[in-house]
Amino acid sequence: MASSPPSSSSSSEEATTSSNGSASVVQFSKYSRRATLRSIVGRPDGGLGLSGKRAVVGGWVKSANVVKAKRGGGAMSPPRMPATDTTGLTCTEVLMARVPLIRCIAKLIAGASTVDKASSSVSYKLGPVTALVRINDGSCVPDLQIVVDSSLCPLEQVTAIGASVLVEGKIELVEGKNQKRVVELRVDKVLHIGAVNIDNKYPLPNVELLPPDELIKDYPQLAPRTTAMASAARVRSEMVHAAHTFFQTNGFFHVNTPIITTTTVAGDRRKMFRVMQPTSKSDNRAITPEVVRASIKAKTKQIEALERSESNKEALEAAELDLQRASELAQQLEQQGSADFSDDSFQHPLYLSPDHILHLETYACALSSVYTFSPAFQAESLEPNKHLAERWTIDAELAFAELEDAISCAVDYLMWLLCTVSKNCSDELKFLSTKENNGNNFHINSVVSSPWERITYNEAVNTLLQVKDKSFEAKVELGMPLSLEHMSYLVDDYYKKPVIIYEYPKQLKPFYARLMEDETKVSAFDIVVPKVGIVACGTQKEERMDKLTARIDDLSLPRDQLEWYLDIRRHGTVKHSGFSMDMEQLILLVTGLDK
């Protein structure tokens, strides 16, 4: 059994402190009765102040090396072993355990599983042999080396990459100069081994670097065990914590907005995931091939009629979307024979929400300052490396606030986020910025220290029009959207720092953006940063009922879907502004990763 962590009486005692200010007692985890590696090798002194202390640690094996035991003792050597008793062992068993070539030949003849089990039991008896095993529990970047003697357990089990171990022992200094590690744990008790299936090779060959895309897709369940993925996960955790801390400290309330919605006007329905309820195949409402073919024929005629009339763009888009889905369903039926999906139980079509802006306004107009951290879904991805079908966004909305207030809040939040993560995840950021992980060595300090450029949309376009030494794939023209290439040039090559672009033409922003005095531009902004692109989008919402309804009519949006939204203006309208940030884009900004 594992030794118990310090009791409540002993843990309440004042911890002694080493010369460098680090506590010199092993801090046990409150709920797992072990010490995390972060509390040992993740300390500023690398664990130096814990030398001589006992600890229980656990983790997964990153690498291992089996060496012969030295007789002279020392930090790298196990104590002297008694004479080996080989009674009952055959000559073949001894040779298989001692000679790797003979063991390989035996595996080919008798099978790997049989030979490994036999050699494990023999090695257990034959010592003295020592395994130097690097483990990591995911709590920090540095690994801990544990020294395991063959008298404690079969070394084949604790040296397999991917195996999990829980061990108890004494923390000792690593001997020799130019050592990467300050301390190691000399194991005297093995409490648990989660063995790796010896018939199947561990699928991730490199447990340090970011796995190739094909391995991430094939083994997403193991990818977080790599140092790179684990580092990114810890950075993300710190970012989420920093977000909640910032907004809660500044008087915001956290709310949850719907994930399933009937509202589609905020996004293109062709890029939204539709929610359908599965039904039994015996259900008489199940879709048949005949029904689908009839639907395709009817929708085709409807589209032709709408195209001739040129009267209702919204109805035409809806009919085209239904025809596309009917065609996809027909193809599925040809392969499967029948479909077992139906949304008849819903009164309206339901979708996974692509954003949370509209619903967040309802809370802002009641609680004043609110934010949400929620998933958003998009069925179309222009850049697979940077955009996901499922992503998480941080959205904030402030009542009694104009565009400048939202910009100030967004900038302050980004500064807080960058400073907090830079301070608390320095090891992770240093590791992820290496060339081996495709990091672009983007320094957070350069963003925090330099003032950000603020330009209007027109100024951005005019700057791009004056570029003579570079050609853009997308045309640069007033009234047209700025492409990722355009924005990249502005922040990476021209200004070489983050840029806030505001005052966009109204046709480039959603219907709810507040019209400016000339009624051709709207109060909206984007924050664009080097190497990443847009990390924040914000708008001041249109609070004037007549202006808002006119915009809805101009865009031929369905009024019936927006009656609940218009109620906010009918009953106590107020100026309010907000912004949205994509968490995955922020991770690219902070870590320097390119995907």
N, C-alpha and C positions, 0 to 999 in steps of 0.2 A: 504493500500500500504506500501511497505517496505520503511523505512527511507533511505534517500540518503546517500551515503558515503561522506566523506569529499570532499569539492569542490577543484578545482585545486589550488585556492588561499590558502586554509587552508592546503592542503597536501604539498604545497611547503614550508611551515614553518618548521623550525628546530624542530625535535621531541625531546621532553624532555626525559631524561634518568633516569632510576631508579638506585639505589645504586649498583646493580650487573651488570650494563652495558647494560641492555636490554631496548630498546625503550619503552616508556610508553604510546604509542598511538596505537590504533587498526588499523592495516594495512588492508584496504579493497582490495579485488581482483579487478583488473582493468576491467575485463569483465563480472563478474557475480554480482557485486554490493552486495557483502557479504564478511565477513571475513572467511578465511579458519581456520579450527581448528589448523592447524600447526602454524599459526600466534598467537594463543592464548595459548593452552595447550602444544604445541610443542616447546615453548620457553624454554631456559635454566632455567628460574625461575618458569616454570609451569603456567605462567599467573599472577604471583603475582603483577608485575608492572602495570597490566591493571585493577586492582581492582577499581571499581567506574566508569569505562568507559562503554559506550553503544556500542552495536554491533548487527549486523544481521548475524546469522549463519544458516547453513542448514546441513542436514545429514540424515542418516538412523538409525532407532532405533535398538540398540543392546540389551537393557534390560530396564525394568521399574518397579517401585514400587509405589503403590498408598497408601498414608498415610493420616490420619486425620490432618487437619490444627491445629497448636498450636496457642493459644491465646497470647502468650508472644512475638510473633514476632521473629526476628533473621534471620540469613542467611538461615536456613532450613525451615522457616515458612512463609506462605503468610500473607499479611496484614489482619487485622480483616475484616470479611465479614458482610454485613448488614443482618438483619433478613431474613430468607428464606421465600419466598412467595410460598406456596403450593396450591394456588387457582387453581382450574381446574384439579388437580391431584386426581386420584382415590386411594383408599387404596391399591389396588393390584399393581398399578404402583409404589407407594412409597416403598412397600415391595420388589418388584423386584429390585429396584435400591439400596436398603439398605442391603438386606439379600441375600448373594450369593447362599445359598441352595435353596431358593424359585426361584431364577433366573434360576438355573440349571434345576429344575423341569419344569419350564415354557418352557424352550428350548426343552425339550423332547416332550412336548405336542403341542406347537405352532410352533416350528421350531426356529433354532438359529438366522437366519437372522431377523425374525420379532421381537424377544425378544430383541436382541442387539440394534436394532434401537429404540425400545421403551424405553429401559433402558438408552440409550444414551441421549435422549431428556429429560428424567426425571433427570438424574444425572447433566445435564447442569443447571437445575433449583435448585437442592437441595444443593449445597455446604455447608460449605466449605470443599473441599477435594483437596489434592495436589498430583501431580504425579512427582516423581523423575525419569527422563528419561535420559539414557545414549545414546548419538548419536555419530556417526563418519561419516565424509565426505570422508574418504579415503586418506586424506593428511598426516596423521601421525598415529603412534601407539596409543597414549593416546586418550581416549574418553572424551567428555565434558558432564557433567551433567547439564541438564536444568531443572528448576523448573517451572512446569505448573500448574496453578490454574484451578479448574473446572469451574470457571466463564468465562474462555476464550474460551473453546471449550469442546465438549464431550471427556472425558479422554480416553474412549475406543479406540478412533482413534489414539491418540498420544502415547499410551502405547503398541500398537501391534508391536511385533518384525517384522522388515522388512519394516515398514512404513517409509515414508520420510516426513521430516518437514522442514519448513523455518520459523524461529521465530526471534523476535527482543526483546531485553531486556538489563538489566544491569548486568555487571560482578561483582560478589561479592565473598568475601572470604568464604571458607567453615569453619564453626564453629567446634570446638572440636579437640581433640588430635588424633594422629595416623590415620589421614585421608589420603587416597590414593590420593585424589585430593586437589589441592590448591584452585581452584576457581570453581565457577559454574555460570550459567547464569539464572537470575530470569526473566522469560518471562512476558512481559506485552502486547505483540501483536503477534498473530499467523497469519502468512502471507500465509502459504500454508501447506496442509496436503495431502500426497499421501497415501491414505488408503490401507490397506491390505485386500484382499478378505476374509471376515470372514467365508465363507463357506469352505475354504480350508486352512488347517494349513500350516504355513510357513515351507517349506520342510527342512531347515537346522537347526537342533536342537541346535547346538553349533556354535555361530557366532564368536568365537574366534579362535579355533584350525583348523588345516588343515582337511578338510572334508574327510571322507572315500572314497576310490576309487569309490564305487558304486554310491555315491551321486554326485561326480564330473562328472561321466559319465551321470547321469540322469539329473542333474541341473547345467551344466557348466555355464549357464547364471547368476547364483546366487553365485557361488563359490567365485568370486572375492570380494564379500561383507564380507567374513570372514577376520578376522584380519591377519591370516596367509597368505592367498592368496594375500591380498592387500599388505602386507609387501614384499612378494616375487616380486610382480609387481613393487613396488617402487625401490627395489634393482636392478631389471633388467633395469629399466629406467635410473638409475644412471650409470649402467655399460655401456649402449649404449652411454650415454653422455660422459663418461670417454674415451671410445674408440675413438670417433670422436675427442675429445680434444687432446688425445695423438698423433694420426696420423697427424692431421692438424698442431699441434705445431711443429712436426718433419719433415715437408716438404712433406708429402704425399698428393696425390690427391684422392678424393673419386670418384669412377666410378661405373657404373652399368653393370653387365654382364648378358647374356641371361639366362632366366629361362627355356624357351623351347629350346631344342637343338636337332640336328640330330647326334651329336657326342656321341658314346657309348663306346669308347675304354678306357675311364678313369674309367669306372666302369662295373660291371657285369649287362648285360641287363636284366637278370632274376630278378634283384633287383631294376629295374627302373620302374617308372610309365610311361605308354605310353599314349600319347595324341591322342584322337580320336574326330572327328567332328560329332555331331548328325545330322541325316537327317530325313526327313519326312518318316513316315511309308508307305506313298503312293509312295515313290520314288522307281522306278523300280530297283535301285541298292541295295535295302535293302537285308540284309543277310537272307537266308531261311535255314531251317534245312537240306534240300538236299545239298545245297552248302557247308555247314559246314561238313557234313559227307563225301562228296567227297574230301574236303580239308584234313581231317584227314587221309583218306586212302592214298592220294598222299604223304603227309608228312611222313607217316610211311614208305612207300617204299623208300623215299629219305633218311631217316635216316639209314635204313638198308644198302643202297648202300654206304653211307658215312662211316659207321662203317667198312665195308669190305675193303674200300680203305685206310683208316687211313691216308688220305692225307691233309685234310683241317679241322683243329679243329674249326676254326671260323665258317665255314659253318655248321658244325655239331651242334655247340651250337645254332646257329640261327634257324636251323630246329627244334631242340628240344624245343626251346622257342616258336616257332610258333605252334608246336603240342600241347604244354601245354595250350596255349591260345585258340586254336581251341576246345580243349576238354572242357575247362571252358565255352566257348560260347555255345557249344552243350548242356551242362547241363542247362544253362540259357534258351535256346530255348525250352527245354522240359517243363519248368515252365511257360514261357511267350508266347510261340507260334511263336514269331518273334523278331528280333533284329532291332533296329533303329540306329545303329552306323556304320559309315563308314569313312575311312580316304582317300577315293579316290581323294579328292580335294587337298591333299598334294602330293608333288612330292616324298617325302621321309618319312619314319616313324619318328615321333617326340616323344620326351621323356621329362619328367621333369628333370631338371639338378640335378645330385647327388652331384656335387661340381662345383667350379668356377675357378679352378686352370688354366686350359688351356686357357680360354678366358682372364683371368687376365694377362697372359703373354703378350698378344698383346698390352695391355695398358702400361705395364711396359717397353716394348721395344720402347716406344714412349714418355712416360711422366716420365720415370725413377723410381719414387717411387709412388705406388698406393695401394689402399685398397678398399675392398667392404664389405658391410654388407647386406647379401642377404639370402633368404630361399633356402634350399637344401632338396631334397626328396629322401627317400629310402624305397623301398617296403618291405624289410625284416628287422625285428628287432630281434636281439639276446637277448636283455635284455629290456623288455617293460618298466621297471621302470626307465631306464636311457637313452633309445634311442627312438626317435620319428620318425614317418613316415615323418613328416614335422619338420624341425629344422632350426635354423638360425646360420650362420657361419660368422666369421670375417676372411677374407683372405687378406694377404698382400704380395706384390711382389716388390723386389728391383732390379733394373738394376745396372750393374757394382758392383755386390756384390757376395761374396762367402758364403759357409755354415756358417762360424763363424759369419758373419755379420747378417745372418738371426736368428741365435741362440741368439745373443746379443739383437737384436730388440725384439724378442719374450719374452725374460726374462724381459727386461725393461718394456715392455707393461704389462706383468702380475704383476710386482711390482707396477707399476703406478695404475693399476686397483684395486689391493687389498688395497693399501693405501687410494685411493680416496673413495672407497665404505666404508671402515672401518671408515673413518672420517665423511662422510656425511650420512651414514645409520646406525649409532650405535644403535639406538632404535630398528630398524627392525632386525638387526643381533642378538641383545640380546634376542628379543622375539622368533625368529626362532630357536635359539640354545637350547631352553628348551626341556626337555624330553617329555613333552606333545605333541610337534610337531615332535617327532622322530628325533630331531637334534642330531648330534654326537659330539657336543661341540668342533668342530674343530676350533682352534684359528688361525686367519689370521696372528697374530704377529709371530707365530712360523715359518710360511713360509717366511715372509719378513725378519726376523732377522737372520736366520741361513743360511749359505752358501749351495748351492745346489750341490749335487753329480753329477759328470760327468763320465760316463763309456761307453765303447764300447759295441756293441752287444755281442761280444765274451766274454768280461769280465762278462757281465750279465749272460750268459749261464753257464760259469764256476763257478760263485758264486752259482747258483741254483743247479749245479751238486754236489756241496760239502755239500748240506743240507742233514743231516741224520735224524733229528728229525721230519721231516714232509714229507708226500707223496703228490704228485700233481696228479690231475686227468689227465691232459695233459702231455704227455711225454716231458721231457727236452732233447733237442738234438740240436747240432749245425746245422744251416741251416733251422730249423723249426721255425714257428712264436712263439713269446712269448704270452702266454695266459693272460687273465685278472688276473687269479690266480697267475701266475708267477710274473707279475708286482706288484700286491698287496703285495706279500711277500717282494719284494725288497724295496718298499717304506714304508710299514707299519711295517714290522718286522726287516728287516736287516739294512737298512740305516736310517729309521725313519725320512725321510725328502724327499723333491722332488728330483727326479733323471732325468737327461738328458741322454738318450741312443742314441748313434750315430754309424755311420759306420755299416749299415745293409748289409746282403747278398743281391745281386741284385735281386734274385728271390722273395724277400719279399716286394719289393717296386715297384712303377709304372715304366713304360718304360722310362719316361722322367727324372728320377733321374740320376745324372751325375756319370759315372763310375770312380772309383778311379784307381790308377796306376796298381794295380794287376788285375783289370777288373773282380774281383769276388765280390767286395763290391761297395756300392754306397754312395754318400754324402747325407745322410738323418738323421733325428733325430726325437725323440718323447720326450715330456716332460710329466712325470708321477708324480702325486701328491698323497699324502696319502688320503685314504678314497674315492677317486673319480676315479682315473685311469688316462688315457691319456687325457690331456686337449689341447695339441698342437702337430701338425705333420708338419714337414717341410722338404724341399729338396733344394739342389742346382740343377738347371735344366741343362740338357745336351745341351750345345751350339754347340758342334761339329757335323756337318752334317753327317759325315760318321759313327760316333759312334751311333747317334740317329737312323739312318735308319737301321743299323745292329740290334739294339735292337728291332725295329719294326718288322723286318723280322724274328728274332729268336722267337718272340712271336706270329707270324702269325697274326698280326693285320692288318686290312684293310687299305691299303695305301690311297685309294680314300677318306676316311674320314679324313685323316690327311694332305692332301696337303696344306690346308690353314695354318695349324700349322707349317709345314716344311718351309713355306715361310719366317717365322721369322728368320730361320737359313740361308736361301738363300740370304736374303737382309739385311745385317748389323747385323750379329749375335753378341751377347755380353753375357758375364757371368751374370747370374741373379739367385736369390734365393728368397724363400718365405716360408710362413707357413700358416696354417689354424687352427682356434680355434672354437670349438663348443660352442655356447652361453649357451646352456642348461647345458653342463658339467661345464662351468664356474660358473653358478648359484649354482650348487651343491657344488662347491668348496667354494664359498663365504658364502653361507647361512648355510652350514652344513646339509642341508636336504639330505635324502637318496633316493629321487625319485622326 
